[in-house]
Amino acid sequence: MKRPLRGLRGRLLIAFVLLTAVATLTTGALTLREARIAVLQQSQDTVIKRLRAHVDGLAPGIAYPPTQSDLAWVAQEVAAAEPAQNWRVLATYRDLRATSRPQDTFTELTADMRSAVGSRRAAVFQRVRADGRSSLVVGLPVTFAEPAERPASGVAVFLTVPQTGEQGYVDALVTAIGRAVVPALGLAVLLALLAARGVLRPVRELRRATRSIAEGHLDTRLAVNGSDELADLSHTFNETAAALEESVAELRRMEARARRFVADVSHELRTPLAAMSAVTDVLDEDADRLDPDTAMAVRLISGETVKLARLVGDLMEISRFDAGAAGLQLDDLDLAESLRRTLAARGWQDTVDTLLPGPGELRGRVDPRRLDVAVANLVGNALRHGACPVQLRLYAREMPDPAADDDGTVWAVIEVTDSGPGIPADVLPHVFDRFYKSDTARTRSEGSGLGLSITAENVRLHGGTVRAANRAEGDGAETGGAVFTVEIPLGREEPEEKEEPEEKEVRET
């Protein structure tokens, strides 16, 4: 099952959502930072300005050096100047300290801040957070206009202002940014779906067109819209499909011409070959009365004429397979008896060992002529290229058919084995190829090189299979050898038969 997020649509959706989330969060964070700084800066500047104004107004009335009561007066007056702001004030001079509220520990004030106020004349501020609340702590040194030689009095005023309002503004801004992220993400998903739709539509069309071409519809083309990269891709696909269609059409024309050429040549050669065969038959009968050289030439011509006639017949048979004109003439046969007739027709009944069922034990609907040709080719190949003893075996095998409701289908299995050296491993995949010879240096042979190919085609017409293998030593014989196995299903429905030219002669290859 294809995962939805593994496709292009899922990746585009994730990319848009991530991009929007990152952009929204980054923008929100920067906006929050700048807004927070602006709010706090404005509040800080206002507090420092007001504190300085109040302290400067009280400075002339402070005795120097101040007493505890003076410091308490300063703290009370500064705090009373801003009753709505909830100011908490601390006034210090050396070891003396007084607060605007009784027993106020003023824990927000740090040693570093006290040290900074004692060494500077400017206001010092610090933001602190304690118990979940944010506060602004401001320290301001008190200066006196007179005497001039003593501008730094050592008197300092510290102020703590809760920043509840400012924190509320910041929290509201965070909430607003958080609420803005959700619609932004929703908009991103919508845009991602629209973008994915626009990108994936031509991709889907390309996929459908590719499948159509793979199914053999080479005239498939894509509609080219626009001038972007996808339009260029569609245009390139159309050009490729057109070139492929032209190439395949040319290959088909060449293949058709080649098949027609082989069929025409084979057909045209049948008449002169028939006359040549008649002449060579007459010459063979009189060869014993001729002088030795002439008799040898006559026998050579007669043998080559027979080989040529066999090759022409095989070429015509192959051309019918290629043209799709080969059909089956099915008949209900005793398969064992049919194989015995095949051996007897060629005089092999005393040469080939048989292991066949009894009369009537194994019957099936097959084409007698094509079965005869297939078995004759396999047995003849074993006799020529293998070694005796050669065995022909026939038996039935039941194979399960998952597509059917019954238990299985009965198949007829024909095995032809020899006791020769076997088939080389590099030759096995090619034994059924046309004109294939394992010995490339052997340019002439008794066979045409088409016998096993014709066998494979005849078996395929029956819906069966044929395969070649080597028999291991000790597997029912003292030596190894080649084994050819034909499997044909029995009980086939008779297909629509095709008209074939009648052949009076059954050829072996």
Order of alpha helices (4+ residues) and beta strands (2+ residues): alpha-alpha-beta-beta-alpha-beta-beta-beta-alpha-alpha-alpha-beta-alpha-beta-beta-alpha-beta-beta-alpha-beta-beta
